[in-house]
């Protein structure tokens, strides 16, 4: 009998099983690979001290960060990439690097740095799932962490004002979305008819951007013009998460 695998992650809303990109990446990969995860959604009884989820817990180990969790699952024989060629495996790594360099900064900015989105959507949503008094502290800490991560990915010293790089962040993100749309074309998934690691990452990054209702939506508007990427997100939600969706 396989050892139990428990994933602690942020929960869902707006028709998503999680509103948190990195949690979604792991949840999607587990669905694609058949990994029997028990999902434990963080609520206001949570005892963690930081927002560093998702975290995978087994009988004898604790694994955090999506890439490390996915590697752990592959070692347990839960592999969504076993049909890929060596070239497709290399392409997967290249596309994940592209997502993290070009798209992730804009996703983080949309959620955590754009003040109207943060104050009206992100902060209230996350604070409602964090126990008091940590709920007063952790969202702000997560916002600062997102800003630092953005500046790090841009290669900009932290004393630069973010406004100096915002425009470039969104230009890069829109170019990345266009590139993904062209690469996907009319295919169901990025490497044909079977979802893989790359599909998990793309879904994890795009679905919150696509579904969460924000007052400031410049990147969301661009994504919604790319109908194949929206269809890609909807297909995964309907095929793999229909029975587990949370309310907003």
ROTI-44943 format. One record per residue: x, y, z of N, C-alpha, C in turn; residue in one letter; residue number from 1. Coordinates in pm, whole numbers, plus 50000, padded with zeros to 5 digits. Example, Ala and Ser with C-alpha at 12.3 -4.5 7.8 and 13.67 -1.06 7.14 Angstrom:
BEGIN
{{51319,49431,50780},{51230,49550,50780},{51320,49670,50780},"A",1}
{{51285,49775,50708},{51367,49894,50714},{51290,50003,50787},"S",2}
This chain:
BEGIN
{{50084,49881,50000},{50000,50000,50000},{50088,50125,50000},"X",1}
{{50056,50222,49910},{50137,50342,49899},{50124,50428,50023},"X",2}
{{50235,50494,50059},{50233,50586,50173},{50141,50703,50141},"X",3}
{{50068,50752,50240},{49978,50865,50215},{50055,50991,50179},"X",4}
{{50000,51066,50086},{50060,51192,50041},{49961,51303,50071},"X",5}
{{50002,51398,50154},{49912,51508,50190},{49968,51639,50140},"X",6}
{{49886,51713,50066},{49927,51842,50012},{49855,51953,50085},"X",7}
{{49932,52039,50152},{49877,52159,50215},{49887,52273,50114},"X",8}
{{49773,52338,50087},{49773,52441,49983},{49664,52544,50010},"X",9}
{{49674,52655,49940},{49567,52755,49946},{49446,52703,49871},"X",10}
{{49330,52738,49918},{49206,52687,49862},{49156,52764,49741},"X",11}
{{49031,52739,49708},{48978,52786,49582},{48875,52896,49593},"X",12}
{{48836,52944,49478},{48733,53045,49460},{48723,53078,49313},"X",13}
{{48618,53150,49274},{48598,53190,49135},{48600,53070,49039},"X",14}
{{48553,52955,49086},{48551,52836,49001},{48682,52762,48991},"X",15}
{{48780,52798,49076},{48912,52733,49075},{48929,52647,49199},"X",16}
{{49002,52534,49189},{49031,52454,49308},{49131,52522,49400},"X",17}
{{49212,52615,49346},{49301,52699,49425},{49321,52829,49348},"X",18}
{{49334,52941,49420},{49360,53068,49352},{49510,53097,49350},"X",19}
{{49589,53005,49400},{49733,53023,49416},{49806,52943,49307},"X",20}
{{49884,53012,49223},{49944,52947,49107},{50026,52825,49142},"X",21}
{{50114,52836,49242},{50204,52725,49272},{50127,52606,49330},"X",22}
{{50022,52633,49407},{49937,52523,49454},{49868,52456,49335},"X",23}
{{49820,52536,49240},{49751,52481,49123},{49843,52395,49037},"X",24}
{{49968,52435,49023},{50064,52355,48945},{50071,52214,49000},"X",25}
{{50088,52202,49132},{50101,52071,49194},{49970,51993,49187},"X",26}
{{49858,52060,49212},{49729,51993,49207},{49701,51938,49067},"X",27}
{{49733,52018,48964},{49710,51973,48827},{49802,51856,48792},"X",28}
{{49929,51866,48828},{50022,51757,48798},{49977,51628,48865},"X",29}
{{49930,51637,48989},{49883,51517,49059},{49766,51454,48984},"X",30}
{{49674,51537,48935},{49562,51484,48857},{49612,51418,48729},"X",31}
{{49706,51483,48660},{49756,51429,48533},{49830,51297,48552},"X",32}
{{49903,51284,48663},{49989,51167,48685},{49921,51057,48766},"X",33}
{{49803,51087,48820},{49732,50988,48901},{49783,50976,49043},"X",34}
{{49858,51075,49091},{49909,51071,49229},{49792,51089,49327},"X",35}
{{49781,50999,49425},{49666,51003,49517},{49687,51102,49632},"X",36}
{{49680,51230,49601},{49701,51331,49704},{49577,51351,49788},"X",37}
{{49599,51364,49917},{49495,51415,50005},{49522,51565,50020},"X",38}
{{49429,51646,49972},{49447,51791,49973},{49393,51850,50102},"X",39}
{{49478,51918,50174},{49437,51989,50297},{49443,52138,50269},"X",40}
{{49327,52198,50259},{49318,52340,50226},{49339,52424,50351},"X",41}
{{49423,52525,50339},{49449,52614,50451},{49323,52693,50484},"X",42}
{{49290,52698,50613},{49178,52780,50659},{49222,52859,50782},"X",43}
{{49128,52921,50852},{49167,53009,50962},{49206,52934,51090},"X",44}
{{49219,52801,51081},{49278,52724,51191},{49422,52683,51161},"X",45}
{{49472,52731,51049},{49606,52695,51001},{49711,52731,51105},"X",46}
{{49809,52643,51123},{49914,52667,51223},{50048,52706,51164},"X",47}
{{50053,52724,51034},{50179,52766,50972},{50213,52909,51009},"X",48}
{{50338,52947,50988},{50380,53083,51022},{50412,53167,50900},"X",49}
{{50419,53102,50782},{50451,53175,50661},{50361,53126,50548},"X",50}
{{50366,53196,50438},{50282,53157,50325},{50352,53063,50229},"X",51}
{{50448,52984,50279},{50529,52902,50189},{50461,52769,50159},"X",52}
{{50349,52774,50092},{50282,52656,50044},{50281,52663,49891},"X",53}
{{50264,52550,49823},{50223,52419,49872},{50335,52342,49941},"X",54}
{{50293,52253,50031},{50384,52164,50101},{50329,52023,50094},"X",55}
{{50414,51928,50053},{50376,51788,50047},{50434,51716,50168},"X",56}
{{50348,51647,50242},{50391,51574,50361},{50365,51425,50341},"X",57}
{{50468,51343,50368},{50454,51198,50364},{50490,51143,50501},"X",58}
{{50495,51011,50512},{50528,50950,50641},{50665,50991,50691},"X",59}
{{50758,51016,50599},{50896,51041,50644},{50963,51162,50578},"X",60}
{{50886,51248,50512},{50948,51365,50451},{50848,51478,50432},"X",61}
{{50903,51599,50422},{50825,51719,50392},{50892,51786,50274},"X",62}
{{50817,51813,50168},{50872,51870,50046},{50794,51996,50011},"X",63}
{{50867,52105,49985},{50802,52229,49941},{50860,52272,49807},"X",64}
{{50794,52368,49745},{50827,52421,49612},{50779,52325,49503},"X",65}
{{50704,52378,49405},{50646,52291,49302},{50745,52199,49232},"X",66}
{{50859,52252,49188},{50954,52168,49114},{51002,52051,49198},"X",67}
{{51029,52074,49326},{51075,51967,49414},{50963,51867,49442},"X",68}
{{50840,51917,49456},{50727,51827,49480},{50704,51739,49358},"X",69}
{{50708,51798,49238},{50689,51719,49117},{50799,51615,49101},"X",70}
{{50923,51651,49132},{51032,51553,49125},{51010,51440,49223},"X",71}
{{50961,51473,49343},{50932,51370,49442},{50824,51275,49389},"X",72}
{{50719,51332,49330},{50611,51247,49278},{50662,51157,49165},"X",73}
{{50750,51209,49081},{50805,51126,48973},{50883,51008,49030},"X",74}
{{50958,51033,49137},{51034,50924,49201},{50941,50819,49261},"X",75}
{{50819,50860,49294},{50718,50765,49344},{50640,50701,49230},"X",76}
{{50689,50719,49108},{50631,50658,48987},{50502,50727,48940},"X",77}
{{50479,50850,48985},{50367,50929,48934},{50423,51028,48833},"X",78}
{{50427,50982,48707},{50498,51057,48604},{50402,51095,48491},"X",79}
{{50379,51224,48473},{50293,51271,48365},{50368,51287,48234},"X",80}
{{50502,51261,48235},{50584,51289,48117},{50641,51163,48053},"X",81}
{{50592,51046,48089},{50660,50924,48043},{50649,50905,47893},"X",82}
{{50551,50971,47827},{50538,50957,47681},{50617,51061,47604},"X",83}
{{50680,51156,47674},{50751,51263,47604},{50885,51216,47550},"X",84}
{{50925,51273,47436},{51057,51248,47380},{51160,51332,47456},"X",85}
{{51288,51305,47429},{51394,51384,47492},{51382,51531,47454},"X",86}
{{51348,51557,47327},{51333,51696,47283},{51216,51762,47355},"X",87}
{{51106,51691,47370},{50991,51748,47441},{51022,51773,47587},"X",88}
{{51104,51687,47646},{51148,51710,47783},{51231,51835,47794},"X",89}
{{51321,51856,47697},{51402,51978,47696},{51316,52101,47672},"X",90}
{{51218,52088,47582},{51125,52200,47557},{51048,52235,47683},"X",91}
{{51009,52134,47760},{50936,52158,47884},{51017,52247,47978},"X",92}
{{51144,52214,47996},{51230,52294,48084},{51244,52436,48033},"X",93}
{{51257,52451,47901},{51273,52584,47843},{51146,52668,47862},"X",94}
{{51031,52607,47842},{50905,52680,47857},{50877,52716,48003},"X",95}
{{50911,52627,48095},{50892,52659,48237},{50980,52777,48276},"X",96}
{{51104,52778,48225},{51193,52892,48252},{51135,53020,48193},"X",97}
{{51076,53011,48074},{51014,53127,48012},{50896,53178,48096},"X",98}
{{50813,53087,48143},{50699,53125,48227},{50746,53198,48353},"X",99}
{{50849,53143,48416},{50894,53201,48543},{50964,53335,48522},"X",100}
{{51027,53352,48406},{51097,53478,48380},{51004,53586,48326},"X",101}
{{50913,53549,48236},{50836,53649,48162},{50692,53665,48211},"X",102}
{{50630,53557,48260},{50488,53567,48298},{50469,53581,48448},"X",103}
{{50547,53508,48527},{50528,53510,48672},{50537,53651,48732},"X",104}
{{50633,53736,48690},{50636,53870,48750},{50505,53946,48733},"X",105}
{{50442,53933,48618},{50316,54005,48595},{50202,53943,48674},"X",106}
{{50201,53811,48690},{50099,53747,48773},{50114,53792,48918},"X",107}
{{50236,53792,48968},{50261,53839,49105},{50220,53985,49120},"X",108}
{{50252,54066,49021},{50216,54207,49028},{50065,54225,49030},"X",109}
{{49995,54150,48945},{49849,54160,48939},{49786,54129,49073},"X",110}
{{49834,54025,49139},{49775,53982,49267},{49823,54065,49385},"X",111}
{{49953,54091,49392},{50013,54133,49519},{50066,54275,49522},"X",112}
{{50087,54338,49407},{50152,54468,49405},{50058,54577,49353},"X",113}
{{49979,54547,49253},{49878,54643,49205},{49784,54675,49322},"X",114}
{{49788,54799,49370},{49728,54831,49500},{49578,54805,49505},"X",115}
{{49507,54840,49398},{49361,54821,49402},{49325,54673,49406},"X",116}
{{49395,54593,49327},{49370,54448,49332},{49404,54391,49468},"X",117}
{{49519,54432,49522},{49564,54378,49651},{49467,54414,49763},"X",118}
{{49425,54540,49768},{49343,54586,49880},{49199,54535,49872},"X",119}
{{49147,54517,49750},{49006,54478,49738},{48985,54328,49717},"X",120}
{{49086,54258,49668},{49069,54115,49637},{49170,54028,49711},"X",121}
{{49298,54047,49683},{49399,53954,49732},{49409,53954,49884},"X",122}
{{49430,54070,49943},{49448,54078,50087},{49326,54025,50163},"X",123}
{{49203,54068,50131},{49087,54014,50205},{49071,53864,50189},"X",124}
{{49097,53813,50068},{49078,53669,50045},{49176,53588,50130},"X",125}
{{49305,53622,50123},{49404,53545,50198},{49389,53567,50348},"X",126}
{{49361,53690,50391},{49347,53718,50534},{49232,53638,50595},"X",127}
{{49127,53614,50518},{49012,53540,50570},{49044,53393,50595},"X",128}
{{49155,53347,50540},{49193,53206,50555},{49314,53187,50647},"X",129}
{{49356,53293,50710},{49472,53290,50799},{49424,53324,50940},"X",130}
{{49467,53250,51043},{49419,53277,51179},{49467,53412,51232},"X",131}
{{49383,53475,51310},{49420,53599,51380},{49519,53563,51490},"X",132}
{{49622,53644,51516},{49654,53773,51456},{49744,53765,51332},"X",133}
{{49782,53643,51291},{49869,53629,51175},{49805,53690,51050},"X",134}
{{49672,53692,51046},{49602,53747,50931},{49632,53896,50913},"X",135}
{{49674,53963,51019},{49707,54105,51009},{49847,54128,50952},"X",136}
{{49929,54024,50956},{50071,54037,50923},{50108,53967,50792},"X",137}
{{50061,53844,50776},{50111,53760,50668},{50079,53812,50528},"X",138}
{{49958,53863,50499},{49935,53914,50362},{50034,54023,50323},"X",139}
{{50063,54115,50415},{50162,54219,50384},{50300,54162,50360},"X",140}
{{50335,54060,50438},{50465,53995,50420},{50470,53924,50284},"X",141}
{{50359,53861,50245},{50353,53794,50115},{50361,53896,50001},"X",142}
{{50299,54013,50020},{50305,54119,49919},{50449,54167,49902},"X",143}
{{50520,54189,50012},{50660,54232,50004},{50746,54123,49939},"X",144}
{{50717,53997,49971},{50790,53887,49910},{50769,53882,49760},"X",145}
{{50644,53908,49717},{50615,53909,49573},{50690,54022,49504},"X",146}
{{50693,54139,49567},{50765,54253,49509},{50914,54222,49497},"X",147}
{{50971,54165,49601},{51113,54130,49596},{51141,54027,49487},"X",148}
{{51048,53932,49471},{51066,53829,49368},{51059,53891,49228},"X",149}
{{50968,53986,49211},{50958,54055,49082},{51088,54127,49051},"X",150}
{{51137,54204,49146},{51259,54281,49123},{51378,54190,49098},"X",151}
{{51379,54074,49165},{51488,53978,49145},{51484,53922,49003},"X",152}
{{51364,53887,48955},{51353,53830,48820},{51387,53934,48714},"X",153}
{{51367,54062,48745},{51399,54166,48647},{51547,54203,48649},"X",154}
{{51621,54155,48749},{51761,54191,48760},{51781,54337,48795},"X",155}
{{51686,54392,48870},{51689,54534,48903},{51722,54550,49051},"X",156}
{{51813,54638,49087},{51841,54661,49229},{51715,54702,49303},"X",157}
{{51698,54661,49427},{51572,54686,49498},{51542,54832,49524},"X",158}
{{51643,54922,49508},{51613,55062,49532},{51546,55128,49412},"X",159}
{{51536,55059,49299},{51461,55113,49186},{51312,55112,49220},"X",160}
{{51241,55215,49175},{51096,55214,49195},{51033,55119,49095},"X",161}
{{50934,55043,49141},{50874,54941,49056},{50813,55001,48930},"X",162}
{{50766,55126,48937},{50704,55187,48819},{50800,55188,48699},"X",163}
{{50929,55189,48729},{51027,55192,48621},{51031,55060,48543},"X",164}
{{50983,54954,48603},{50988,54826,48534},{50849,54767,48507},"X",165}
{{50743,54831,48560},{50607,54778,48541},{50572,54760,48394},"X",166}
{{50595,54863,48315},{50557,54857,48174},{50626,54741,48104},"X",167}
{{50755,54721,48134},{50830,54610,48072},{50777,54475,48120},"X",168}
{{50740,54468,48248},{50684,54344,48302},{50561,54301,48222},"X",169}
{{50472,54395,48197},{50349,54360,48126},{50372,54338,47978},"X",170}
{{50466,54409,47918},{50501,54379,47779},{50554,54238,47765},"X",171}
{{50646,54200,47855},{50701,54065,47851},{50592,53960,47870},"X",172}
{{50500,53986,47964},{50395,53889,47993},{50303,53871,47873},"X",173}
{{50268,53980,47808},{50179,53969,47691},{50247,53894,47577},"X",174}
{{50378,53921,47558},{50452,53846,47457},{50456,53697,47491},"X",175}
{{50473,53667,47620},{50475,53527,47663},{50340,53460,47637},"X",176}
{{50232,53530,47668},{50099,53474,47643},{50078,53450,47493},"X",177}
{{50121,53544,47409},{50110,53526,47264},{50189,53405,47219},"X",178}
{{50308,53389,47274},{50393,53276,47237},{50327,53143,47277},"X",179}
{{50271,53139,47399},{50202,53017,47444},{50083,52986,47354},"X",180}
{{50008,53090,47318},{49891,53070,47233},{49932,53014,47097},"X",181}
{{50038,53070,47039},{50086,53020,46910},{50136,52876,46922},"X",182}
{{50204,52845,47032},{50257,52710,47051},{50145,52609,47071},"X",183}
{{50042,52645,47144},{49931,52553,47169},{49850,52531,47042},"X",184}
{{49825,52638,46968},{49747,52626,46845},{49609,52567,46872},"X",185}
{{49574,52467,46794},{49443,52401,46810},{49454,52271,46890},"X",186}
{{49574,52240,46944},{49592,52116,47020},{49520,52125,47154},"X",187}
{{49487,52009,47210},{49424,52007,47341},{49525,52041,47450},"X",188}
{{49646,51984,47436},{49753,52011,47532},{49879,52048,47454},"X",189}
{{49985,52085,47525},{50103,52138,47457},{50182,52031,47382},"X",190}
{{50170,51905,47421},{50238,51799,47348},{50139,51694,47297},"X",191}
{{50022,51740,47252},{49928,51649,47192},{49803,51627,47275},"X",192}
{{49765,51499,47292},{49638,51465,47355},{49649,51431,47503},"X",193}
{{49771,51432,47558},{49792,51392,47698},{49858,51505,47774},"X",194}
{{49805,51543,47889},{49866,51653,47965},{49996,51611,48031},"X",195}
{{50087,51705,48044},{50220,51679,48098},{50257,51788,48199},"X",196}
{{50381,51785,48244},{50430,51886,48339},{50409,52027,48286},"X",197}
{{50439,52049,48158},{50424,52184,48102},{50279,52231,48112},"X",198}
{{50185,52144,48084},{50044,52181,48095},{50007,52218,48238},"X",199}
{{50065,52147,48335},{50039,52180,48476},{50088,52319,48509},"X",200}
{{50207,52352,48462},{50263,52486,48489},{50183,52595,48419},"X",201}
{{50152,52574,48291},{50076,52677,48218},{49940,52697,48283},"X",202}
{{49873,52588,48316},{49742,52598,48381},{49754,52672,48515},"X",203}
{{49855,52635,48595},{49872,52697,48726},{49895,52846,48717},"X",204}
{{49968,52890,48616},{49996,53033,48600},{49878,53107,48539},"X",205}
{{49808,53043,48444},{49704,53115,48371},{49568,53115,48440},"X",206}
{{49531,53004,48503},{49393,52992,48553},{49355,53102,48653},"X",207}
{{49440,53136,48752},{49400,53245,48842},{49389,53379,48769},"X",208}
{{49477,53402,48675},{49473,53525,48596},{49344,53531,48514},"X",209}
{{49300,53416,48468},{49181,53406,48383},{49052,53420,48464},"X",210}
{{49048,53363,48585},{48921,53348,48656},{48897,53448,48769},"X",211}
{{49002,53489,48840},{48980,53576,48956},{48933,53713,48908},"X",212}
{{48831,53767,48972},{48773,53894,48929},{48845,54010,49000},"X",213}
{{48926,54081,48923},{49003,54195,48974},{48947,54326,48919},"X",214}
{{48963,54437,48993},{48928,54567,48936},{49025,54614,48828},"X",215}
{{49155,54580,48840},{49255,54617,48740},{49296,54492,48663},"X",216}
{{49264,54489,48533},{49268,54361,48461},{49344,54368,48328},"X",217}
{{49447,54452,48317},{49509,54469,48185},{49565,54339,48128},"X",218}
{{49628,54257,48210},{49682,54131,48159},{49569,54030,48139},"X",219}
{{49469,54034,48227},{49354,53946,48214},{49280,53973,48082},"X",220}
{{49266,54099,48047},{49198,54132,47921},{49274,54076,47802},"X",221}
{{49407,54083,47807},{49487,54029,47697},{49470,53877,47689},"X",222}
{{49474,53810,47804},{49457,53665,47805},{49321,53625,47747},"X",223}
{{49217,53700,47779},{49082,53662,47733},{49065,53682,47584},"X",224}
{{49158,53752,47521},{49155,53763,47375},{49216,53641,47308},"X",225}
{{49286,53559,47385},{49353,53439,47332},{49265,53319,47363},"X",226}
{{49171,53294,47275},{49063,53200,47307},{49113,53058,47329},"X",227}
{{49223,53018,47264},{49270,52881,47283},{49327,52861,47423},"X",228}
{{49391,52964,47480},{49441,52951,47617},{49326,52947,47717},"X",229}
{{49222,53024,47693},{49104,53019,47781},{49036,52883,47772},"X",230}
{{49025,52832,47651},{48967,52698,47632},{49051,52592,47702},"X",231}
{{49182,52605,47694},{49275,52514,47761},{49246,52511,47912},"X",232}
{{49233,52629,47974},{49203,52635,48118},{49068,52573,48149},"X",233}
{{48968,52608,48069},{48833,52557,48093},{48828,52404,48080},"X",234}
{{48898,52351,47980},{48898,52205,47959},{48959,52133,48079},"X",235}
{{49069,52185,48133},{49132,52120,48248},{49041,52129,48370},"X",236}
{{48982,52245,48392},{48889,52259,48506},{48773,52162,48493},"X",237}
{{48715,52151,48374},{48599,52064,48355},{48634,51916,48360},"X",238}
{{48753,51881,48310},{48791,51740,48302},{48849,51685,48431},"X",239}
{{48920,51769,48506},{48996,51719,48621},{48951,51773,48756},"X",240}
{{48877,51884,48758},{48846,51948,48887},{48698,51974,48908},"X",241}
{{48615,51920,48823},{48473,51954,48831},{48412,51919,48967},"X",242}
{{48454,51810,49028},{48394,51764,49154},{48458,51826,49277},"X",243}
{{48565,51906,49258},{48637,51955,49375},{48646,52106,49381},"X",244}
{{48565,52175,49301},{48576,52320,49296},{48517,52383,49420},"X",245}
{{48589,52485,49470},{48541,52560,49586},{48459,52679,49543},"X",246}
{{48386,52735,49634},{48308,52856,49608},{48397,52977,49624},"X",247}
{{48358,53085,49564},{48435,53209,49572},{48417,53278,49705},"X",248}
